[in-house]
Amino acid sequence: MKFDIIMVNTIFKVVKLIAENYKIQYMEALNSFYESATYKLYEDKETGFFTRSAINLFSIYELEKQGRIEEAFI
């Protein structure tokens, strides 16, 4: 339960960063994040991405949008 709350809080922070930096509405940012490969990595506990901070996840999201997500694994 506590872990789920932490994940939701992290997602909220990432989506807020997306909305602010891309100057889009919160719901659009939420949909964009949920549809991203970054979110799929975050939700898969095997990847370890669930331990990353909101800022780090946002950086990975930006790399993905630029077609450079493989750099997140370097």
C-alpha positions as CSV (number, residue, x, y, z in Angstrom):
1,M,0.0,0.0,0.0
2,K,2.7,2.5,1.0
3,F,4.7,1.6,-2.1
4,D,1.6,2.3,-4.3
5,I,1.2,5.7,-2.7
6,I,4.9,6.5,-3.4
7,M,4.4,5.5,-7.1
8,V,1.3,7.6,-7.5
9,N,3.1,10.6,-5.9
10,T,6.0,10.1,-8.3
11,I,3.7,9.9,-11.3
12,F,1.9,13.1,-10.2
13,K,5.3,14.9,-10.1
14,V,6.4,13.6,-13.5
15,V,3.1,14.6,-15.1
16,K,3.3,18.1,-13.5
17,L,6.8,18.5,-15.0
18,I,5.6,17.4,-18.4
19,A,2.6,19.8,-18.3
20,E,4.8,22.7,-17.1
21,N,7.7,22.1,-19.5
22,Y,5.6,21.4,-22.6
23,K,3.0,24.0,-21.7
24,I,0.1,21.5,-22.0
25,Q,-2.9,20.7,-19.9
26,Y,-2.5,18.2,-17.0
27,M,-4.8,15.6,-18.6
28,E,-2.9,15.8,-21.9
29,A,0.4,15.3,-20.0
30,L,-1.1,12.4,-18.0
31,N,-2.2,10.7,-21.1
32,S,1.1,11.3,-22.8
33,F,3.0,9.8,-19.8
34,Y,0.8,6.8,-19.5
35,E,1.2,6.0,-23.2
36,S,5.0,6.4,-23.1
37,A,7.7,3.7,-23.0
38,T,9.1,5.6,-19.9
39,Y,5.9,4.8,-18.0
40,K,6.0,1.1,-19.1
41,L,9.5,0.9,-17.8
42,Y,8.5,2.6,-14.6
43,E,5.6,0.2,-14.0
44,D,7.6,-2.9,-14.7
45,K,9.2,-3.8,-11.3
46,E,11.9,-5.9,-13.1
47,T,13.5,-2.8,-14.7
48,G,14.2,-1.1,-11.4
49,F,12.8,2.2,-12.9
50,F,10.3,2.4,-10.0
51,T,13.2,3.5,-7.8
52,R,14.0,6.6,-9.9
53,S,13.0,10.1,-9.0
54,A,10.4,12.2,-10.7
55,I,13.1,14.4,-12.2
56,N,15.0,11.4,-13.5
57,L,11.9,9.9,-15.0
58,F,11.1,13.2,-16.6
59,S,14.6,13.3,-18.2
60,I,14.0,9.8,-19.5
61,Y,10.6,10.9,-20.9
62,E,12.3,13.8,-22.7
63,L,15.0,11.4,-24.2
64,E,12.1,9.2,-25.4
65,K,10.4,12.2,-27.0
66,Q,13.6,13.0,-28.8
67,G,14.0,9.4,-30.0
68,R,17.0,8.9,-27.7
69,I,15.5,6.6,-24.9
70,E,18.4,4.1,-25.3
71,E,20.6,6.8,-23.6
72,A,18.7,6.2,-20.4
73,F,20.4,2.8,-20.1
74,I,24.0,4.2,-20.4
